[in-house]
């Protein structure tokens, strides 16, 4: 049995097989295409879910010279799950999302570290918005919180995949998933 490290998630017997996709590594381009050392721009998506407050301090500490973009994503009302299960009008949801991101940024004690972070808002399904933003904005690395729950196959099929897995599969940049 082979272990594969995807972000911080260890996967046993992955669906792509031993040789990866088309004989390459399991996902994304070769490591040389996106070096992990010293990225200039790091994306930290926040979706309004519990335990996401760990990703921003991790990115600031791990990449001390990088500019950090805190991407606050507002899930559309027609999506199966919106942030925090709250379904208000769009303007209220956008304002609440920005306020939550600003609160997360304010929780960082070091003012110099806070100066390296800018807040952006995105609207749409996170599995689509995050990879698109990372590609279009010239992001070098993505850091995000993952889902610590270990559900069986039935529950996973019923609820769908977690967002971190979708982002890892759709993003060509390196992704660190904190669990």
C-alpha positions in Angstrom: 0.0 0.0 0.0 1.4 3.4 -1.0 0.8 6.7 0.9 0.5 9.9 -1.1 0.8 13.3 0.6 -1.7 15.8 -0.8 -1.3 19.0 1.2 -1.4 17.6 4.7 -3.8 14.8 3.9 -2.4 11.3 3.6 -4.4 9.2 1.1 -4.0 5.4 0.9 -4.6 3.7 -2.5 -5.6 6.9 -4.4 -8.1 6.5 -7.3 -5.4 7.7 -9.9 -3.3 4.6 -9.4 0.4 4.1 -8.7 1.8 6.0 -11.7 -0.4 9.1 -11.3 -2.3 10.7 -14.2 -0.8 9.9 -17.6 2.3 8.6 -15.9 3.0 11.9 -14.2 2.6 12.8 -10.5 -0.9 12.5 -9.1 -2.1 16.0 -10.0 -1.0 19.4 -11.3 2.2 20.1 -13.3 5.7 18.9 -12.5 7.1 20.4 -9.2 9.6 22.5 -11.2 6.7 24.4 -12.8 5.5 25.8 -9.4 8.4 25.8 -6.9 7.1 25.6 -3.3 10.1 27.5 -1.9 9.5 31.2 -1.4 6.3 32.0 -3.3 5.7 35.7 -4.0 1.9 35.4 -3.8 -0.1 33.1 -1.5 -3.9 32.7 -1.6 -5.8 31.9 1.6 -9.5 31.2 0.8 -12.0 31.6 3.6 -15.5 30.2 3.2 -17.0 31.1 6.6 -16.6 27.7 8.1 -15.2 26.6 11.4 -11.4 26.2 11.9 -10.5 28.3 8.9 -8.7 30.8 11.2 -5.7 28.5 11.3 -4.8 28.9 7.6 -4.0 32.7 7.6 -1.5 32.5 10.5 0.1 29.4 9.0 0.6 31.2 5.6 2.0 34.3 7.3 4.5 32.2 9.3 5.4 29.7 6.6 5.9 32.3 3.8 7.3 35.4 5.6 8.2 37.3 2.4 5.0 36.6 0.4 2.1 38.8 -0.2 -1.0 37.1 1.1 -4.5 37.4 -0.5 -7.3 36.5 1.9 -10.1 35.5 -0.6 -13.5 35.6 1.2 -15.8 33.4 -0.9 -19.6 33.9 -0.8 -21.4 30.8 -1.9 -24.5 31.4 -4.1 -27.9 30.9 -2.6 -28.7 28.1 -5.0 -25.6 26.1 -3.9 -26.3 23.0 -1.7 -24.4 24.6 1.3 -23.7 28.3 1.8 -21.3 29.7 4.4 -22.4 28.9 7.9 -25.8 27.8 6.6 -26.9 31.4 6.5 -29.1 32.5 3.6 -29.6 36.2 3.6 -29.8 38.6 0.7 -26.7 39.0 -1.5 -25.7 42.5 -0.2 -26.0 41.4 3.4 -24.0 38.2 2.7 -21.2 40.2 0.9 -21.0 42.6 3.8 -20.9 39.8 6.4 -18.3 38.0 4.5 -16.1 41.0 4.2 -16.6 41.7 8.0 -15.6 38.1 8.8 -12.5 38.4 6.7 -11.6 41.7 8.4 -12.1 40.1 11.8 -9.9 37.2 10.8 -7.2 39.7 9.7 -7.5 41.7 12.9 -6.9 38.6 14.9 -3.3 38.6 13.7 -1.2 40.2 16.4 1.8 41.3 14.3 0.9 44.6 12.5 3.7 44.0 9.9 2.2 40.7 9.0 -1.2 42.3 8.7 0.2 44.8 6.2 1.1 41.9 3.9 -2.5 40.8 3.6 -5.1 42.1 1.3 -8.8 41.1 1.3 -10.6 40.2 -1.9 -14.2 39.0 -2.2 -15.3 36.2 -4.6 -18.8 34.9 -5.3 -19.6 31.5 -6.6 -18.9 27.8 -5.8 -15.6 27.6 -3.9 -14.4 24.7 -5.9 -14.6 26.9 -9.0 -13.8 30.4 -7.6 -10.6 29.5 -5.7 -8.8 27.7 -8.7 -10.0 30.4 -11.1 -8.8 33.2 -8.8 -5.4 31.4 -8.2 -4.9 31.1 -12.0 -6.0 34.6 -13.0 -4.3 36.5 -10.1 -0.9 34.9 -10.6 -1.0 33.1 -7.2 2.1 30.9 -6.5 0.6 28.8 -3.6 -2.7 28.1 -1.9 -3.1 27.5 1.8 -6.5 26.4 3.1 -8.3 24.6 5.9 -9.5 21.1 5.2 -12.3 18.9 6.6 -11.2 16.8 9.5 -14.2 14.5 9.4 -13.7 11.0 8.2 -17.0 9.9 6.7 -17.8 6.6 5.1 -18.4 6.2 1.4 -22.2 6.5 1.7 -22.1 9.8 3.6 -19.4 11.2 1.3 -21.5 10.2 -1.8 -24.6 11.8 -0.3 -23.0 15.1 0.7 -20.4 15.3 -2.0 -16.6 15.8 -1.8 -15.1 18.3 0.5 -14.0 21.7 -0.9 -10.3 21.2 -0.2 -10.2 18.0 -2.3 -12.0 19.8 -5.2 -9.5 22.8 -5.0 -6.5 20.5 -4.9 -7.7 18.6 -8.0 -8.6 21.8 -10.0 -5.7 24.1 -9.0 -2.4 23.9 -10.9 -0.5 25.7 -8.1 0.7 23.8 -5.0 -2.0 23.6 -2.3 -1.4 23.1 1.4 -4.5 21.7 3.2 -4.4 22.1 7.0 -6.4 19.4 8.8 
